[in-house]
Amino acid sequence: MKLSYFIKNKEIHVFTDSGFSNIYYLNVSRETSDKIVPCIKEAIGKRSFDEITNIVYQTGPLTFTTARIIFALGKGITLSNPTIKFTGISSFLTYTTIATSKSITGTIAISTMCGSFYKNSYANGILTNENYSDIHEPIYYEDDEIFQNINLAQIQTEILNSTIALQNQKYICQGINVLYTTSPNYVAKK
């Protein structure tokens, strides 16, 4: 079984290829560390961790607290179940996949939760702006309507079985490798 999780401010997205899909909405983002394990337990149901073959998670950019939660969870699972493979997918790649499916090209901005944003441009499903030197309009923020009510954990799983994964291999990693940030270029929200 593949298990995928994606943590977003006040949201935990969980998906399994055995049919479980849910988005948990939290009152405050500080609840994330307390709620992630019960969310994953609900996702695997009565199955054991031995039945999980692969865990898909987001590598970033993300906030420091979210990175710590993902890293701690991954390391804990690895220690108790060393046969589980981990696959990390860039948060930018997940958002790009959604925007591309809606025929949108532009720049995605992910909040640092400190009033600034990480950004990366994309076109036709390929992340294009590695040096962060300029901003291409339009800018889509992670809380924009085009990303709402979509299970981002499910999108991560779909990426692995698509040509997007082949085109963007450097944004997918094997093992636990959380990138707290990418070389950020901060941009003010309009």
VEXBAGU-314625 format. One line per 10 residues: for each residue x, y, z of N, C-alpha, C. Coordinates in pm, 1 decimal. Example, Ala and Ser with C-alpha at 12.3 -4.5 7.8 and 13.67 -1.06 7.14 Angstrom:
2
1319.0 -569.0 780.0 1230.0 -450.0 780.0 1320.0 -330.0 780.0; 1285.0 -225.0 708.0 1367.0 -106.0 714.0 1290.0 3.0 787.0
This chain:
190
84.5 -117.1 0.0 0.0 0.0 0.0 89.8 124.4 0.0; 49.9 225.5 -77.8 117.5 354.6 -76.8 38.4 449.5 12.4; 109.2 519.9 98.7 49.2 619.9 186.3 112.1 753.5 150.2; 29.7 855.6 133.9 80.7 988.2 100.0 22.2 1089.2 197.7; 106.9 1182.3 243.6 54.8 1290.8 327.2 116.6 1423.6 285.9; 38.8 1530.0 303.1 79.8 1665.1 267.1 28.7 1757.0 377.4; 117.7 1836.2 435.2 78.8 1926.5 543.5 78.9 2069.3 490.6; -31.4 2135.7 511.5 -48.4 2274.6 470.0 -100.0 2348.6 592.8; -83.0 2477.7 599.2 -127.5 2554.2 715.0 -271.3 2518.0 753.6; -288.7 2462.3 871.5 -418.1 2422.8 927.1 -486.6 2310.5 849.6
-410.4 2233.7 771.1 -467.2 2122.1 696.8 -367.7 2006.3 693.3; -421.5 1884.9 705.0 -342.4 1764.1 684.1 -415.9 1683.7 577.0; -348.4 1658.7 465.3 -405.8 1582.9 354.6 -346.5 1442.2 359.6; -432.5 1340.9 354.8 -386.5 1202.1 361.1 -456.0 1123.3 249.9; -378.5 1033.5 186.6 -431.9 952.1 77.7 -361.0 817.1 78.1; -436.2 709.8 48.7 -374.1 578.8 26.4 -425.5 526.0 -106.7; -343.5 445.4 -171.5 -387.7 386.4 -298.2 -487.1 273.1 -277.3; -522.0 247.4 -151.3 -625.1 146.3 -123.5 -762.3 209.8 -102.9; -774.6 337.9 -136.2 -906.2 400.4 -136.8 -933.4 504.1 -29.5; -839.7 531.3 61.2 -864.2 631.1 164.7 -820.5 767.8 114.4
-905.6 868.2 134.6 -873.0 1006.1 97.2 -945.2 1100.1 192.2; -869.5 1187.5 258.7 -932.6 1280.8 350.9 -844.6 1404.3 367.2; -910.3 1516.6 392.3 -842.3 1641.4 428.4 -892.0 1676.8 567.9; -799.7 1687.6 661.4 -833.7 1723.0 798.5 -809.2 1871.7 816.0; -909.4 1942.9 863.5 -898.2 2085.9 885.5 -877.5 2111.1 1034.2; -775.6 2186.5 1068.7 -740.1 2213.3 1207.4 -782.4 2355.0 1246.1; -801.5 2377.2 1374.7 -835.9 2510.7 1421.9 -715.6 2604.0 1417.7; -601.3 2551.8 1456.8 -477.2 2629.1 1453.3 -365.9 2537.7 1402.6; -268.4 2594.9 1335.3 -161.2 2512.2 1278.2 -77.2 2444.3 1385.7; -80.4 2495.6 1509.9 -4.2 2431.9 1618.3 -56.9 2292.2 1651.5
-177.4 2259.0 1605.3 -233.5 2125.6 1630.4 -172.2 2018.5 1540.2; -98.4 2058.5 1437.3 -50.1 1964.1 1337.4 29.1 1850.0 1398.1; 124.2 1880.7 1485.4 208.3 1774.6 1541.2 126.6 1676.6 1625.0; 20.2 1722.8 1688.7 -64.1 1633.6 1768.3 -158.0 1549.5 1681.3; -196.5 1601.7 1567.5 -299.6 1537.6 1485.1 -246.2 1448.8 1373.9; -120.6 1464.2 1332.6 -71.3 1390.3 1216.4 -74.3 1239.0 1236.9; -32.1 1190.6 1351.9 -30.2 1045.4 1374.7 -171.4 987.2 1376.4; -269.8 1046.3 1447.5 -406.6 992.0 1439.1 -463.9 995.0 1296.9; -428.4 1096.3 1218.4 -475.8 1102.7 1079.4 -420.0 986.4 998.1; -292.6 958.0 1015.7 -229.7 847.1 943.4 -285.1 713.3 992.2
-308.1 701.6 1123.2 -367.6 577.8 1176.0 -504.7 553.4 1113.4; -584.2 658.2 1100.9 -715.9 643.5 1038.9 -701.4 602.0 892.4; -601.6 657.6 824.3 -581.5 626.2 681.8 -546.8 479.2 660.6; -463.1 423.4 746.3 -425.0 282.9 725.9 -527.4 187.2 786.1; -616.5 241.8 869.8 -724.5 160.1 924.2 -673.4 42.8 1005.6; -726.9 -73.9 977.7 -689.9 -193.6 1052.9 -566.9 -262.8 995.5; -509.9 -205.7 893.4 -388.1 -263.7 834.6 -269.7 -234.3 925.6; -164.8 -309.2 908.2 -44.0 -282.9 986.9 53.9 -201.5 902.9; 149.7 -143.2 971.1 251.5 -66.1 900.1 332.8 -156.2 807.5; 334.9 -286.4 834.8 407.0 -380.2 749.3 349.5 -385.7 608.2
223.8 -346.6 592.2 160.3 -347.9 460.5 192.6 -223.4 378.2; 253.3 -123.5 441.0 289.6 -1.4 368.9 423.5 -25.1 299.1; 425.8 -3.3 168.8 549.1 -22.0 91.8 617.9 110.9 62.2; 539.5 217.2 50.8 595.5 345.8 13.3 517.1 457.5 82.6; 588.8 555.5 134.0 526.0 674.6 190.9 572.7 794.0 108.2; 476.0 871.1 60.4 504.1 989.0 -21.4 477.0 1111.6 65.3; 570.4 1205.6 65.9 558.3 1324.9 149.1 609.5 1445.2 71.7; 585.6 1563.8 124.2 634.3 1685.1 57.6 770.8 1723.7 112.5; 859.9 1766.4 24.2 995.4 1802.9 66.7 1010.3 1951.6 93.6; 922.3 2032.6 45.6 932.7 2176.3 68.2 934.9 2250.0 -64.1
938.6 2380.5 -60.2 961.3 2458.5 61.0 840.2 2454.3 153.4; 870.3 2465.4 281.8 766.6 2466.1 382.9 820.4 2533.2 508.7; 733.1 2552.7 603.8 776.2 2619.4 726.7 865.1 2525.7 807.7; 943.1 2583.3 896.4 1036.0 2506.2 977.6 961.4 2403.2 1063.0; 849.5 2441.9 1122.7 772.7 2350.4 1207.3 719.1 2233.0 1125.9; 664.0 2260.4 1007.9 613.5 2153.3 923.0 726.5 2059.7 882.6; 842.4 2115.3 850.0 958.3 2032.5 813.5 997.7 1941.7 929.3; 998.4 1995.8 1050.7 1033.5 1914.2 1168.4 933.9 1800.4 1187.6; 805.2 1828.0 1169.5 702.1 1725.6 1186.4 721.0 1615.2 1082.9; 738.4 1653.1 957.2 755.7 1554.8 850.2 881.1 1472.4 873.3
990.3 1537.9 909.2 1117.4 1469.2 930.4 1107.2 1373.2 1049.3; 1050.0 1419.0 1160.0 1037.2 1333.9 1278.7 947.2 1213.9 1250.4; 836.3 1236.6 1183.4 745.2 1127.9 1149.8 814.8 1026.4 1059.3; 881.7 1076.1 957.9 953.2 986.7 865.3 1061.1 906.7 933.3; 1140.6 972.1 1016.5 1248.3 901.8 1086.7 1190.8 798.5 1183.9; 1082.9 833.8 1252.6 1020.5 739.3 1345.5 968.7 616.0 1275.0; 903.3 636.0 1160.6 851.2 522.2 1084.4 967.2 437.9 1030.7; 1072.6 503.9 983.1 1188.6 432.4 929.5 1254.9 344.9 1035.2; 1265.4 395.8 1156.9 1327.9 317.3 1263.1 1246.9 192.0 1295.6; 1114.8 204.9 1294.9 1031.8 90.2 1330.5 1000.9 -0.6 1211.4
1008.0 52.7 1090.2 978.6 -24.6 969.0 1079.7 11.7 860.0; 1201.5 -41.6 866.8 1306.7 -1.8 773.4 1282.9 -42.1 628.0; 1184.7 -125.2 599.3 1160.3 -166.5 460.9 1071.5 -68.0 384.1; 1009.2 25.1 454.0 922.9 122.6 387.6 1010.3 220.8 310.2; 976.3 241.8 183.5 1047.2 338.6 100.4 978.9 474.2 113.1; 1059.5 578.7 115.1 1007.5 714.7 121.5 1037.8 786.6 -9.5; 938.7 859.0 -59.5 956.0 939.2 -180.5 907.8 1080.2 -150.0; 996.7 1176.5 -167.3 962.4 1316.2 -142.2 935.4 1390.1 -271.6; 831.3 1471.4 -269.3 793.9 1549.1 -387.3 790.3 1695.9 -347.8; 850.8 1781.0 -428.2 851.5 1924.5 -403.1 709.0 1978.6 -391.9
687.5 2064.5 -294.6 557.0 2130.4 -282.0 524.4 2206.2 -409.9; 627.7 2269.3 -469.8 606.1 2341.4 -595.4 553.5 2248.3 -704.4; 607.7 2127.9 -713.0 565.8 2034.5 -816.7 420.5 1993.2 -797.1; 378.8 1975.9 -673.4 239.1 1940.5 -645.5 145.4 2052.0 -691.0; 175.5 2175.7 -653.7 91.8 2289.0 -695.2 97.3 2309.0 -846.6; 214.8 2289.0 -906.7 229.5 2303.8 -1051.7 140.9 2204.4 -1125.7; 133.3 2082.2 -1076.1 51.3 1979.3 -1138.9 -94.9 2021.6 -1142.4; -142.7 2079.8 -1034.0 -282.3 2126.2 -1029.1 -303.1 2241.1 -1126.5; -212.9 2339.5 -1122.7 -226.9 2456.0 -1210.5 -221.2 2415.0 -1357.5; -133.4 2322.2 -1389.8 -120.2 2276.1 -1527.7 -246.7 2204.1 -1573.4
-306.4 2125.9 -1483.4 -429.9 2054.9 -1520.4 -542.6 2153.5 -1549.7; -528.4 2275.4 -1500.6 -628.3 2379.4 -1525.9 -579.8 2476.3 -1634.5; -473.5 2436.6 -1706.4 -416.0 2515.0 -1816.3 -370.4 2653.6 -1772.7; -311.7 2661.3 -1654.7 -262.4 2787.6 -1601.5 -109.7 2783.6 -1602.2; -46.9 2891.6 -1644.1 97.8 2905.5 -1639.6 128.9 3032.0 -1562.3; 230.7 3028.8 -1478.1 265.2 3147.9 -1401.3 367.3 3119.1 -1294.4; 345.9 3176.7 -1177.2 435.6 3160.2 -1063.7 353.8 3117.6 -943.3; 406.5 3022.9 -868.3 342.1 2978.7 -745.0 421.2 3035.6 -628.5; 349.9 3088.8 -530.1 413.0 3144.2 -410.8 365.0 3065.7 -289.2; 460.3 3017.9 -209.2 430.0 2941.4 -88.4 473.6 3024.2 31.9
383.7 3041.9 126.5 409.0 3127.4 242.3 517.2 3071.6 333.0; 599.5 3161.3 386.7 697.5 3124.1 489.1 634.3 3133.2 627.7; 512.1 3182.7 634.9 437.5 3209.2 758.4 498.4 3325.1 836.9; 585.4 3400.4 772.7 646.5 3518.6 834.9 620.8 3642.6 750.0; 519.5 3637.7 664.0 484.8 3752.5 581.6 555.4 3757.8 447.4; 633.8 3656.5 413.5 700.7 3652.7 284.0 673.6 3517.3 218.6; 723.9 3497.8 96.9 689.1 3379.8 18.8 809.5 3324.5 -56.0; 810.6 3190.9 -75.0 901.4 3127.3 -168.5 827.0 3123.0 -300.7; 898.2 3135.2 -410.7 827.9 3134.0 -538.9 904.9 3054.4 -642.3; 831.5 3003.3 -739.8 891.3 2933.4 -851.9 795.1 2941.3 -968.5
847.6 2962.9 -1087.7 765.0 2972.0 -1207.4 756.3 2837.7 -1276.1; 653.8 2820.8 -1356.2 632.0 2696.5 -1427.3 561.8 2724.7 -1558.7; 578.8 2633.4 -1652.3 509.6 2640.7 -1780.9 488.5 2499.5 -1830.9; 367.2 2469.4 -1871.2 333.3 2338.1 -1926.6 376.3 2222.1 -1836.4; 361.5 2237.7 -1707.1 390.5 2129.1 -1613.7 536.1 2115.0 -1575.1; 622.0 2204.3 -1619.4 763.8 2194.5 -1587.8 806.1 2317.2 -1508.0; 869.9 2293.6 -1393.2 921.9 2404.5 -1313.9 1036.2 2467.5 -1391.7; 1031.4 2599.5 -1408.0 1124.5 2664.8 -1500.3 1216.6 2767.9 -1438.0; 1182.9 2821.3 -1325.0 1256.1 2936.0 -1272.6 1343.2 2896.8 -1154.7; 1449.0 2822.5 -1180.2 1533.1 2773.0 -1071.8 1612.6 2881.9 -1001.9
1647.5 2986.3 -1072.0 1731.4 3087.9 -1008.8 1650.6 3197.5 -940.1; 1520.1 3191.3 -946.4 1431.6 3284.9 -877.9 1463.7 3430.5 -911.8; 1511.7 3455.3 -1032.1 1558.6 3589.3 -1066.3 1447.2 3685.9 -1101.6; 1333.5 3635.3 -1144.8 1225.7 3727.6 -1180.4 1090.7 3662.0 -1155.0; 988.1 3743.5 -1155.6 853.4 3694.9 -1129.8 774.5 3701.7 -1259.8; 707.6 3592.7 -1293.1 620.1 3589.9 -1409.4 476.6 3600.6 -1359.2; 400.9 3690.7 -1417.0 260.3 3701.0 -1380.4 183.7 3592.3 -1452.4; 74.0 3545.6 -1402.5 19.4 3577.5 -1271.1 84.8 3495.3 -1161.0; 66.0 3542.0 -1039.1 116.3 3469.2 -922.4 -1.9 3399.4 -855.8; 16.6 3271.0 -825.3 -84.6 3193.5 -754.9 -30.4 3157.3 -618.5
-104.0 3192.0 -515.1 -63.8 3161.3 -378.3 -124.9 3028.7 -336.9; -57.4 2957.1 -246.0 -102.5 2823.5 -207.1 -242.2 2821.2 -147.5; -292.1 2936.5 -102.4 -427.3 2940.5 -46.6 -530.0 2992.9 -147.3; -489.9 3010.5 -273.6 -583.2 3055.9 -376.2 -689.2 2950.3 -404.0; -798.9 2996.5 -459.6 -914.5 2910.7 -484.7 -881.8 2790.6 -574.1; -788.7 2804.7 -668.1 -761.0 2693.5 -759.7 -703.0 2571.4 -688.2; -650.1 2589.7 -567.1 -591.4 2478.8 -491.9 -681.8 2428.3 -379.7; -798.6 2489.0 -361.6 -885.5 2453.1 -250.3 -961.6 2323.4 -277.1; -988.2 2249.8 -170.7 -1067.8 2126.7 -173.0 -1010.9 2020.6 -267.0; -880.3 2022.9 -286.9 -811.7 1920.0 -365.3 -718.6 1848.4 -268.8
-725.3 1716.4 -265.1 -638.0 1641.4 -175.6 -497.0 1641.0 -235.3; -410.1 1722.9 -177.2 -274.3 1739.2 -228.6 -192.5 1611.0 -212.5; -224.7 1529.9 -113.8 -156.4 1400.7 -96.1 -188.6 1308.1 -213.5; -311.2 1312.1 -262.3 -349.1 1230.8 -377.5 -275.3 1278.6 -502.2; -262.5 1409.5 -518.8 -189.1 1465.2 -633.5 -44.4 1416.6 -630.7; 17.9 1414.3 -512.0 155.7 1364.8 -500.4 167.5 1221.8 -552.6; 72.8 1137.1 -516.0 74.4 997.5 -559.6 57.1 989.0 -711.2; -31.8 1071.0 -765.8 -54.5 1071.2 -910.3 69.7 1118.1 -986.4; 145.4 1210.6 -929.0 266.8 1260.0 -993.4 364.0 1145.1 -1018.9; 377.1 1054.7 -923.8 472.1 944.6 -937.2 442.8 854.1 -1056.8
318.3 849.2 -1098.6 278.3 762.3 -1209.8 252.4 841.7 -1337.7; 318.5 955.7 -1354.2 290.2 1041.2 -1469.0 418.2 1086.5 -1538.7; 400.6 1147.1 -1653.0 515.9 1202.2 -1725.4 571.0 1325.4 -1654.8; 492.0 1388.5 -1570.4 540.3 1503.7 -1494.2 659.8 1463.0 -1408.6; 656.8 1341.9 -1353.3 768.0 1293.3 -1271.9 895.0 1281.8 -1356.0; 882.0 1235.7 -1478.5 998.3 1223.7 -1565.9 1054.9 1359.5 -1604.3; 967.7 1456.3 -1626.9 1011.1 1589.7 -1667.9 1070.7 1669.4 -1552.7; 1038.0 1634.0 -1430.3 1079.1 1711.0 -1312.7 1151.5 1623.5 -1210.6; 1235.9 1531.7 -1254.7 1299.2 1435.7 -1164.5 1380.6 1500.5 -1053.5; 1439.4 1615.0 -1077.9 1521.7 1675.5 -973.4 1437.4 1729.7 -858.1
1304.8 1730.9 -873.7 1215.6 1776.3 -767.0 1153.3 1658.4 -691.9; 1204.0 1538.5 -718.4 1157.0 1417.5 -651.0 1278.7 1348.8 -590.9; 1270.5 1312.6 -463.4 1386.5 1248.9 -399.8 1345.3 1117.8 -333.5; 1441.8 1031.1 -315.5 1419.7 903.7 -247.6 1477.1 914.6 -106.7; 1407.5 860.6 -9.6 1451.3 867.8 129.0 1392.9 989.6 199.3; 1433.2 1007.7 324.3 1386.2 1122.3 400.8 1484.3 1236.8 377.1; 1441.5 1335.6 305.1 1526.7 1448.4 271.2 1441.0 1572.7 263.6; 1409.6 1631.2 377.8 1323.2 1748.2 381.6 1406.3 1871.8 353.4; 1363.3 1949.0 255.1 1428.1 2075.4 224.2 1348.1 2184.4 294.7; 1404.6 2239.4 399.8 1329.9 2341.0 473.8 1289.8 2453.6 381.3
1379.3 2488.8 292.5 1351.1 2594.4 195.5 1423.1 2558.6 66.8; 1397.5 2634.6 -33.5 1483.9 2634.5 -150.8 1542.2 2773.8 -151.9; 1642.9 2801.9 -228.7 1700.2 2936.4 -229.2 1589.6 3037.6 -251.7; 1534.8 3093.1 -145.6 1412.8 3171.2 -162.4 1438.2 3311.4 -214.9; 1344.2 3357.4 -290.9 1337.1 3497.9 -326.5 1205.0 3543.0 -267.5; 1210.8 3625.8 -165.9 1088.2 3666.6 -98.5 1012.5 3764.2 -184.5; 882.7 3751.2 -181.9 797.8 3836.3 -263.6 680.5 3880.6 -176.5; 643.7 4004.6 -184.1 532.5 4056.6 -103.1 401.4 4019.8 -168.4; 304.0 3980.7 -89.2 172.3 3948.7 -142.2 100.6 4077.5 -177.0; 35.7 4079.6 -293.7 -36.0 4199.7 -336.8 -162.7 4217.8 -259.1
